[in-house]
C-alpha cells in the first residue's frame, strides 16, 4: 500500500478485523479517471469504498462512515463530543498541513530515485521541511495528550502516522528534538498490523536506498 491514505484505511480495517476485498488502483496510470471509476467515485480519489450500492471516497470520509456504521467508538469517539471535536480539528488540518510531507518531501525523493533513477538531491532542504512539519504537528496536537484526541489513538492518529512516519521509514531521515512526536511515533509503531500495512513502504525504501547509494 504505497498510498498514505490507503495505508491508514487498510490499517483500520485490519485492526477491526473487517473482511474486505482490495482492488489495486493506480492513479498515475489514469485508473481513477477511467469512466467506470468516475461513475462510482466522481471525486476520482483513493481510497474509495463500495459498500453494497453505496460508494464513497476520501480516506477521512470512508473511515468515519465505517466507524459510524459498525459503532467503532474506540477509533472514532462518536459519543464523546470533545474527543470527536479533536479528531475533526485534526482532520481539518490534515490535507493542507501534514500531507505536505508527501508533497514536499516524500514524493520528490520518490520521483528522483525510482522514476528518474537519479541520485537523491536536496536532502538538507527536505530534512528542514520535515522538521518544520513535524514540529507544527507536535505543537498543535501532542502537547495536550499522548495522542491527538486523548489517551488512546483514533483515526486521526492513523492518518497522521502514515504521513509523518514514511520519511524515517523509507528515507532514513529522523526527527530531532521533538520528544512528544518521537514518543508518539514509537507508540503508534507498536499497534497491531503495523509492519504488515507498511511492508510495501519498507520495500520501497530499500529500493530507494539502493538507487541512491548504489
N, C-alpha and C positions, 0 to 999 in steps of 0.2 A: 504494500500500500504506500505508494510514493506521495500521493496527495495528502497534505496535512489534515484538512477537514475530514477526508475519508478515514484516515487512521483514527481520529477521535471518535467517529461514529462506530466504526468496527470494534474499537476498544469497549465502548459502552455495551454493544450487543453481546460481546463475549463475556463481559463482567456479569451481565444479567442472564447469560445462558439462553438467549433467544435465538432459535434457529433462523437462518437466513440464507438466501441464495445470492452469492456475489457475482455480479456481471461486470467484467472489465470494460471500462470506457476510457478512451484516450483522447482528451481534448486537442492535443497538438495534431492529431490525425484528422480532426474535424468531426469526431464521433458525436459530440454534443450539439453540433449544428445540423446533423442529419435530420431529415423530415420526420422520421419515426420517433426520434428522441425529442425533438422540439414539440411534437404534437402532445407528448405527455408532460414535458418539462419546458415550458416556454422560456424560462429564465436561462436555459442552456448551462446550468450549473451542475457540478458534482460536489458532494454526493447527492444522490436522489433516491427516493424510496417509492415503490409502488406497493400499496397495501390493499389488496383486493382491487377495487376500482378507484381508489384514492391515490393520487400522485402528488408528491411534494418534494421540493429540492431545497438546498442550502442546509449546511450541517446543523446550525442552531435550530432552525425550524423543524428539521427532522427529529433531532434529539428531544426537543420539547414535546413534540407530538407523541413520540413513543413513550416518553416518561409519563405524560398525562394519560395516555391510553391504558398503559399497564400499571399505573399507580406506582412508579418507581420514585417514591419520595426521598429515598436515600441519595439519589443523584440529581433530583430536581425538587427542591423543597416547596412543593406546591401549596402546602398547608401552613407554611411559616412565612408570613408576609415580609418580614425584614430580610431573612436569608434569601428569599426569592428576589427581592429588590437588589440585593448584592449581586446575584447571578446576572440579572439583566443590566445592572450597571456595568459589569464587565463586558457582556455581550455587545453593548452599545459602543465599546471602545475597541473591540477585538479586530475588526477588519481594518480600521484606519491606523491603529497603533501596533498591536502585537503582530499582525500579519505582515507588517513591514519587514519582519525578519526574513520572510520568504522573498519578498520583492527586492530587498536591498542587499541581502547577504547570501542566502542560500541559493536562489536561482541564478544570480550572476556567476557564482562559483560552479554550479552545475553546468551552466552554459559553456563556460570556458573549458572545463576539464572533459566533460562527457560529450557534449555536442560539437565543440570546436577542436577538441583534442589539443588544447594549448596548456602551457604551464599556468598555474594559478597566479594571478596578479592582484595587486591592491589589497593585500592581506591586512596592512595596518589600518586602512580606512574601514575595511569590513569589521575588524575587531573593535574599532571605536564605535561604529554604528551598532554592533551587537551589544556592547556595553551600555550605550545610551538607551536602547530599547529595554534591556534587562533592568536597568536602574529605574526607569519610569514604571515598569510593571511592579517591581518590588515596592517602590514608594507609594504607589496608588492602591495596591491590592494585597500586600502581605504585611503591612505594618499593624493592622488591627487583629489579625488572627493567623493561624498556621496555613489556612487555605483561603481561597478567595472569599468564600461565603461563610466562614466559621471554622469549626474544629474538624471537619471532615470534607473530603473532596466532592465536587459536583461536576456537572457537565462543563461548567466554566473552566475548571481546572484541566479537564481532559483536552479541551480546545486549546487552552493556553500552552499546556505542556508540549503538545505536538508541534507548536511553533518554536518555543524557546529552547527545547532540548535538541532539536535537529542539528543545530550548528555544532555543539560539542560532540554529538554522536557521529556526524558524518565528516566534519572538517577538523575536529580535534581542538577547536578553539575553546577556551574556558572563561567563565565569568570570574572576575576578581573583585574582592572587597564588597561582595554583595551577599552577606551571610544568610539573610532570610530567603533570598532566591535560591541559593545553593542548597539550603536545608529543604526547601520545598521540592526542588528537582529530585533530590535524593529520596524523599518520601514518596513522590509520585512514581519513581522508577521501581519501587518495591510492590506496586499494585499487581494483582494477578494479571496474566496475559501480556504484560508489558513487552517482554522480549519477542513474543510471537507476533504482536502487532507491528513491532518496529524492525523485524528481521530484514525487510526489503531495504529499509533505510541503512541498516548496518552494512548490507551487501553493497549498496550504492556508495557508501563512504569508503569501503575498501577499494572499489574501482576508482574513485576519485583520487585516493591516496596513491595508488599505483601509477596513474597517469601523471600526477603532479610530481612525484619523486622518482619516477622511472622504475 
